[in-house]
Amino acid sequence: MVRCCSRFPLRRLCPNKPIKVGAKFYVLVDYATKICINISMCDGIINSENSKDYEWGAAGRRIMDLIEFVKNRYHRLYTDNYYTNIALAQELRRCGIYLCGTIRKVMIPFKGFTEVFGAARKPKPSRNNPKGKWACVYSHSHQVTIHAMMDSSLVYILDTVFSSHESEDISRRQADELFSIEGPKALNYYNSYMGGVDQWDQLRTNRAYSVEQVGKTHKWTVTLFLSFISMAASNAFCIYKACNPTGSEGFLDHTEFTLELIDALYNNSYLTRESRSAPGRGHDIVSASTHVIRQAPEGSRGEAHGNRRYRAECRGTCCPAGSKETTYGCKQCGIALHPECFNPFHESFKFGNVKPNPKWVEIFADIN
């Protein structure tokens, strides 16, 4: 959800969400890298009225749209009980996707199975149904397994990933005491990998890095635009972390990555070093160790200025206070740089992506 209280056609009301009013998005996230694979906005085109011919309903149609790019790759998909139903599990299986997710009691067609833990609407642990009690049923006709386990409350899991008899120890805490109970393997994996969307959303809305909701505006277009920027930036950082493991040489943390991203966008430079040496992209990159700083010679400003040296605006970001123009520059890059900006510039992402100043190239051509 993207918070937006303005009146616009795409506004949705979700009373059970932390953000109750705003634009709603459906997101498919890789749980290992937290990279957003696909995203779809709730625009009202898919609704319950035009989804009556689909056994998996409107929510299932949203899922089928999101997994369009990953069909027949045999990935595991984890969903919550809003989306999960048996018809969706069968359709995903035909598309080469395995499903594991919580399912609502009313969506389970095996009535005898749902009464194993009693007829209460929301059963809680009791003497007859202690915490850790577990039952499962496998349907040969539907080719799905449904687990029922008494945890803090009764939870149902629909599973097409694991077999019905696979179990694991599940860690639980009660009164500051850690203990383990045996439960279905599907539930353990669901608890481990279900939070990918929430973690990606937290990364997107983190006030330390996000541009979303940084100021008040009544324009819903501005709100959505800033939210798209936040989504793209958070996804870029997740991709960067996946390609550069934490602790590797030159690794940038989230703050450093955000600063480099701002610098690249503000100065219209490429974000990655590899892209700069690609054919047809900017200038060929050269080693910074061969670059030297030089000062423009006297009289280079022109005959009308006597012996004054030529000055130009520094292309670095560490300029002394009150002094943007300088007589110093990099001979190889052909740009103006303060002595204080020379090393930081050649270590930044701007290096190799700034067009040379023709006047500086002409001046430095006669300087050894």
N, C-alpha and C positions, 0 to 999 in steps of 0.2 A: 504494500500500500504506500502511496505517495500522498502525504498530507496536503489537502487543498480544499478550502472551505468556499471557494468561489463557485458560482453557479455556471456549470458548463455541461454539455451533453454527455460527457464520459464520467461524470461524478458517480461514485457508488457509495452505498451505505453498508458498513459491515460492523454491526454492534458488538460482535464477539472478538474483534481485533483491537490491539492497542491503539492503532490509528483507525478511527471509526468512520471518517469521511474523507474521501479523496479518490484518486485514480488507482485502479486495481490492476495488478500485473500477475501473470502466471509465468513462473520461471523454472527452467530445467537447469540444475547445477550439478557439476561433477563433484561427488563428495570427497574425493581424494585431494583435488587441487583447489576446490571452491571456485572453479571457473564457470561462468554462466555459458551454457551451451546454446540455449535458445530462450527467447522471451516473447510473450504475447500479451497484448493489452486487452483488458475486458472492455470491448466496444459495443456489446449488446447484439452483435450479429449472431452469435451462438447463444441460444436460450432454450428454456424447457419446452417452448411451444414448437419450435422447428426441430427439436431433437427427439420427438416421440417415436420416430421410426428407428432410433438407435437404442439397442438394448442397454448400452453403457451410459446413456444419458448425456446431458450437456457437459457435465464435469469430465466424463470420459472422452468426449470429443475434444476438449481442451488438451487432454493428455495426448491424444493421437496426433494433434497438430504439433505439439512440442517435440515428439519423438520422430518426426518425419525424417530428420537428417541422420538418425542413428538406427534405422530399421535394419534387421537381419545382421546385427553385429553381436547379438547375444549378451547385451549389457544387463545389469540388474537395476531395476527401477524401484525406488522406495517412495511410497506415498502415504498420506494420512487418510483417515476414515472418510473425509469429504469426497474423495475421488474413488476409493477402492470398492469394487464389486466384482462378482464372479464373471460376468459377461466381459468386462474390461480385461480381466486376467486372461481369458481365453483368446480375445482378439490380439492382445499383446504377444501371446505365445505364438500365434500365427505369423506375427511380424518379427519374430526372432528376438523378443524382449521378455525377460523374466520379471515377475512382479512380486514384491513383498511389502505388505503394509497393513496397518490396522483397518478393521472393517466394523461397521456398525451392526448391532445385533439384528436390526430389522432387515438387513441385506443378506442375512444367512438363511438359505431355504431349508436347512435341516432343523426342524422345530424340536425334535427330541434331543438333539445335541445342545441347543441353547438352554435347555432346562436342567442340565447336569448340575449346575451351581445354584439351582433354585429359580423361583419365578419372580424374584425381586427385580425392580427396574434397574437399579444400580447396586449389585451385590458387593458387600464388603467382606474382608476376612472375618471368619467366625470359627467356632469349634468344629463344625462340620466341614467348613471350607477354609482351612488354614492357608496362610500365605505360602505360596510355592506349589499349591495343588495345580495339576496340569492335566489337560485332556486334549485329544486331537481326533480329527476325523478326516479320512481321505475319500474323495469322490472320484470314482473311475470314469464316470460319464463326463464330469467337468474337468478332470485332471488337475485338481487343486487340493491343497491341504489347508484345513482351518484349525488353528490352535486356540484353545481357551486356557488362560492362566490367571490364577488369583494372585495379584500383586497388591499394591495399595488399594486397588479396586479391580474388578474383572476386566480383562482386556482380551479382545479377539484379534488374531493375526491371520490374514490370508497369505498363502505362500505357494509359489510355483518354482522356487529356487532350490530348496533343500527337501530331503525326504522326510516323511512323517516321523521317523523314529530317531532322527538326529537331535541330540541334546547337548547342552553346555552348562557350565556353572555360571550363574549370573550374580554379580556382586550387589549387595544391598546394605544399607546402613539404617540402624534403628537405635535411637538413644546413644549416639556417638559410638556405637559398636558396629564394626564391619563384619558381615557374614556372607556366606554364599548359599544359594539355593539352585537346585537343578531346574532347568527350564528349556523350552525349545530353542534350538540354534537360531531360528528365524527371528525370535524376539531379541536375542543378544545382538545380532547384526543390525536389526532395525534401530535399536537404541544407539548403536555406534555410528551409523551412517545417515540417519534421518535428518540431522541438523544442518546439512549443507546449505539449504536455502536461507535458514535463519542466520547463519554465520556470514553468508554473502551479504545479506540485508543489513546486518550490524556493521559490516565493513563499509557499506555504501552510505549509511546514515551517521557514521562516526563524526561528531562535530569537530574533531581535531583536523580532519582531512576533507570533509565533504563540503561542497558549495551549495548543497540543498538546504533550504530554509535559513540561509544566512541573513536574509533581510525580509521585511514585510512587503508584500505586493498583492494587489487585487487582480493581477493578470494571470489567469490560469495557464496561458501559453508560456509565460516566463517560468512558472513553477515546474511545468513539465520539461521545459528545455534544460533547466538546471538539474533536474532529476536524471535526465538522460546523460548529462555530463558526468554526474556522480557515478552512474552505472558503468559508463565507459572507463572512467578512471579506476574504479575499484576492480573491474575486470582486467584492466591492463596490469595492475599490481599483482593480481592472482596469476596471470600468465607469466609475469616476470619471475615470481617466486617458483613457479613450476619449472622454468628454464634455468634458474640460478638458485640452487639449494642454499638454505640459510647457513652462513658460516663460510661460504666459498669466497675466493679472493675477489675483492671489488664489489661485494654484495651491498646493495642499498636497502636500508630499512624503509618502513612506510613513509616516514617524514622525509628522508633524503630522496626517495623516489618521487614523492609529490612535488618537491622543490625542483627536481630535474624536469618533471613533466610540465610544470608551470613555465620554466625557463624555455623549454622546447616549443611550447605553444606561443609564448609571448614573442619569441625571436624567430618564429617560423623556421625552426631547425628540426632535423630528424632526431627521433628519440634514441635509436639504437646505433651503435658504432658500425655494425655490419652493413646497415642500409646505406651508409654514406659511401661505401666503396662499390656499391652495386652499379652496374652499367646504366647510364642515363639518369642517375640520381645525384644531383649536386656535383661537388668537386671531388677529385681523387684525393684520398686522405694520405698524408705523409707523416713520417715520424716527427714528433715534437722535439726530439733531442737535436735535430738538425736546424731548428729555428733559432734565430738570434734577434735581439732587440737593438734597434738603431734610432738615432735622433736625426731629424731632418737637418740638413746643413744650413748655414747662415745664408740669407738671401734667397732661399727657396720659395719664399712667399710671393715674390714678384718684385719688379723694379720699383713699383710705386711705394713699396713698404721698406725699402732700404735693405738692411741686413737681417730683417726679421725672418724667423724660421716659419715654415709652413705648419699650420695647425689644423687638426681635424677632430671630429667627435670620436671619443674612445668607444670601442665595441665591446669592452669588458663590463663587468658588474661590480668591480671593487674600486671604483674611482674615488680619489680623495674628496672630501666634502667641499662643495662649491667649485669644483674643477672638473668639467666634463670634457673639455677639449685638451689636447696634448700635442707636443711636438715629437713624441716617441711613437714607435710602431714596430711591427714585426715585418722584417724584410721579405720573408718567404710567403707570408699570408697576404702582404700588401694592404694592411689595415693599420689604423691608429690604435695604440694601446698604451695606457699608463704603465710604468715599471711595476706598480703594485698589481696590475691586472694581467701581466704577461703570463705568469705560471698558472693562475687559476683559469684563465681563458683556454689554455692549451690542455688542461685537464678536464674541461667541461664538455658537454655534448655539443656546444656551439662550434668547437674546433673542426674545421673542414667544411662547414656549411655556411660561412659568411662570404659574400662576394667581395673580391678585392676592390680597393679604391684606385681607379686609374691614375690619379695624381700621385698617390703614394708609390705605385708601381714604377712610374716614370722617375720619381725622385730617387728611389732605392736602387734603380738600375745602374746608377753611377757610383754607388757606395759599395765598397768591398766589405 
